[in-house]
């Protein structure tokens, strides 16, 4: 290629493929031993938390207590004379952002919607945060979902002015234009596709249909000119708390910079109802500064297959990089991501 020539679509596709391969290679070594799989765990975490608390003039009580521990992270809490604090260690994986850094930056940029981060260890992806109360339960009325998604849309719009700061804090950019090539690479990787049951992979044309439907949806979605924003990638009501009348959003391991409607995944999966429609309209209401509501609804419908593709790429890299004994934690979610993608693609083509 001459210095003055422009890269072709094939050049860009190859670049994206190489970048994903490099990310996977780098993370493969890291994922082999997460910090909680090392011999000094949990002693190392206990020592770090106590030193941080004492440095902040907070008296620790007892030891760390397990809250939730699984393949993608470890959440523990520690009692103190000033209330509980929460420790989280996040897995090193190729499409995971550095959650500790992202959470810290969010607590600075959007404190009313974020946990208060006491400190972090960015290299280990450890963070220590103040208690912000209990997460909302899945059984709350959908009117609460509507309020929370409306607040999250405001946060996303505000984040569109902070993308450089978020990127500098380890928040990955996962533009939807990259999805077809990433998905094509996965479809050609037998080490990933062989992990899906035959009921999903029995029809080879499903992959072709998915790529066509995805590319069409992306092209259509881009015509609405909505800005890239902060995306949670796992936004459901149990990753939300309500504190002093404000919604606090947490669990940012899957966070990225992408099309905002990627965060509609859980809403798309809900059965149709008038209450569900109210949640969607509450979310879309904040975007009317960019497009009128009828066009936003059109864009929203285009985004569904894009959401499922984003999820499929995420789970594919997780399932192929984690130790065998941890795959069972993710197998059902991995299969469901591809099942939804193929089902929606077949409906669209």
N, C-alpha and C positions, 0 to 999 in steps of 0.2 A: 504494500500500500504506500503510495507516495505521501509525503508530509502534508500536502494540500488536499488530499482526498478525504471524503467523509466516510465514517464507518457504515457498513451496510447492516441490514437487519440480521444477517447471518453472523457478522462480526460481533454484534451486540449480544446475540443469543449465546455465542461461544464464550464471550466474556462472563456472562451471567452463570453459565454452566461451570466455568473454571472457578469463579468466586465461590459458588456453593460447594464445589468439591474441596476447595481449600478450607472453607469454614468447617466442613465435616471432618476433614483430616485433622485439623487443629483440635477440634472438640473431642475427637475419638480418644485421644490420649488423656485429655482432662476428664472425660466422663468415665474412664476406666476406674478411677478412684476419686469419688467425691470426698469432701472433707469429713463427712460423717462415716466414711468407710475406712478411715485411717486408724492406726492402732491407738492413738492418743485421744480418740473421741470417747466420751464427751468431756473428758478432763480438760482438753484444750478450750472447749467452748465455755465451760464453767469458769476457768481462769480468766479468759478474756472478758466475760460479762462482769465478773467481780471487779476487775481492774478498771473497767469503764465506769461502773457505778461509783466506785470510791473516788475516781478522778473527778466525778461530777458531784461529789459530796452527798451521795445517796448510799445509805447503809443497806447492804444486801442481807436477806434473811434466808437461810437454808441453801438449797441447791436448785439448779434448773429442773423443771418438771416438764415432761413431754405433753404436748398439746396435739400435734398432728405430725406424723413422720411417715414419709412415703418416698417413692422413687425420685420425685422432682424437688423435694425440699424437706427441711426439718423445722418445725415450729415448736419452740419451748418457751415457758414463762418462768420468771424469777420473781419471788416476793421481795419487797423492800419495805423500808419504814415509810415510804411515800406511795405505796401501792405497787401493783404488779407492773413489770416491764416484759416485753416480748422480744425474743431472739429468733431470727430466721436465717437459715443457711439455704441458699438456692443452688440448684444443680448448674454446673457448667455445661451448656449444650449450644450447638451452633446457631440456633435461631432464638435463643433466650437472650434478652437484654441483661445487662448487669443490674439486677434488681436493686441491690444495695445503693448504687449510685443514683439510679432513676428515682427510687423512693425518697432519697435525701433531697434531690433537686425538686421533686414535686412538693415536698414539705416546705421548701423555700418559696417556690413560685405560687403554689395554691394551698396555703396552710389550712384554709377552712374546709378543704376537701381531701386532706391527706393526714396520715398518721404523723405524729411528731417524732422524727427520727433523732435519737440521742447521739449516735455515732455509727460509723460503718467500718468494715475492713473490705475495701473494694477488691483486693486481690483474691480473697477467700469468698467473696460475695456473702458476707455476713452483715446483718444489721441488727441494731437494738433500738426499739421504739417504745414510747410510752403507751400505756393502755388507753384505748379509745372506746371501750365498751364492746358489747356483743354484736356480732353480725346479725343482720336481719335474717329471718327464717323464710324458707321457700313458700311457706303457707300464708305469708302476709297477703292482704288483698292486692289485686292488680293495680288499684289506685295508688298504692305505695310504689310499685314498679314505675308507674307513669311519672310520679314526682321525681323519683331517682333518675330515670332516663332523661327527663327534662333538664335536671341539674347537670347530668353528665354531658349532654349536648353543649351546654354553656361552657363547661370545662374544656371540651374539645375545641370549640371555636376560639376560646382564649389561648389554647395551646398552639394554635396555628401561627401565633406571633412569637412563639418560643421554641421553634423547631431546632435552631442551631444550639441553644442551650441544652435541650433534651438530647440531641445527638452527641454533644460533647460529654454528656453524662452516661453514655453507654447504651442509649436507646437506639435500637437498630432501625434502619429504614427498610421497610418491606413494601415497596411500591407494587400495586396490583399488576403493573405491566410486566413484572418478573414472573408472575405465577404460571403462565403457560409453559415457559421453558423449564421452570423448576418441576412442574408436574410431569412434563414429558420425561425428564431425567429419572424421576421416581418410577414412572411406568416401565422404564427400560432397566430397572434395577431389580433383578430377581431376588436379591437378599431382602428387599422390602415387600415386593408383591407376593412372594411365597408365604408371607405371614398372614395374608388375607385368606379367609375361607373360600372354597370353590363357589359358593353361592354368590359371591361378589365378583370373582374374577372369571367365571365360566364363559362369559361372552367377551372376547377380545375387542369387539367393536365398541364396547362401553368406554374404553380409554379414548378412542378416536372421537366418539360423540362428546365426551366430557371436554376434550380440548377445543372442539369447535364451539360448543355452547359457552365455554369460558371466554374464549377470545371474542365472541360476539357480545357477550355481556360487558366485558371490559371496555370494548370500543364504544358501546352505547353509554356506559356509565361515565366515561371521560367527557362526553359531550355536555354534561351538566355543570362542569367546571367547579365542582366542590373542592375545597382545598384539602391537602393532606393534613392530618392532625395526629395528636396522640391517640393511640388505640390501645385498649386494654387487652383485647383478644380472648378474654375469658369472663366477659361482663355478665354476671348474673347476680341476683339479689343477695346471695350468700357471700358475695365479695363486697358488700356494702354495709355500712353501719350508719346510724343516725345519731348525731351528737349536737346538742344544743340547736336543734332545728336545721342543721346542715347535714348533707350526705357526705360521708367519708368513704372513699374508694381505696381498696387495698388489694394485695396479692398481684404485684406487677411483673411477675417473672416473664410473662408472654408479651409484655408491652412492646410496642413498636410505633413507628411513624408510617401511616398508611392512609388509605381511604377511610373516612370516619364510619361509614356504614358497615365496615367489617364487624363492628361491635353489635350488629343486629342478630348475630347467630342464634342466641337463645330465644329471641322473639320469633324468628322464622320457624323455630321448632315447636312453638306453642300451637295447640289446636286453635282453629278459627273461633273467634268470639267477639262480641261487642267490646268487652273489657280489654282484650288484646289490642283491638283497633285503637282504643283510647290511649294505650301505652305508646303505640307507634306514632300517633298524631301528636302526643305530648313531646315525644323526642323530635319529630320533624318540625314542630312549631318554631324551634330555635333557629332552624336553617332557612327560614323564609327571607332572611336578608340576602340570600344567594339565589333562590329560585322561588316562584310561587308554589303553593302547596300541591296543586295537581301535578306539577313537574317533579316535585320532590317524591311524591308517591310513585311516579313512574321510575325514578332513579332507585328508590327503595326496592322495588320489585326486581330490577335488574341486578341488584347487589346480592341476592340470595345465593346464586351459584358461586359467586366470587367469594362469599363468606365460607362456603363449604370447601372450596379449593384451598383457601388460606388455612383452614383447620386441617385439611388432609396433609398439606405440606408440613405443617407443624408436627403432627403426630407421627408422620413417616420418619422425620429425622430423630424424634425421641425414641421410637421403637427400635430403630436400627443402631442406636448408639449406646443404649443402656445395657448393663449386664443382664444376662438371661434371667436371673432370679428376680429382677425388678420389672420385667416386661408384663407380668400378669396384672400389675397395677394399672396398665394403660391399654391392654389389649382390646377391651370392649370399646373404649373411646376411639381407638385407632380404627377399628372395623366400622364403627358407626359414622365416622367422618367420611370414609370412602363410600359407604352405602348411601349416605345423604347426597354426596356429590354425584354419584352415578344416577341415582333416582331423579334428581333435579335436572341433570343434563339430558336424560332421555325424554323428560317431559318437554324440554325446550327445543329439542331437535326433531 
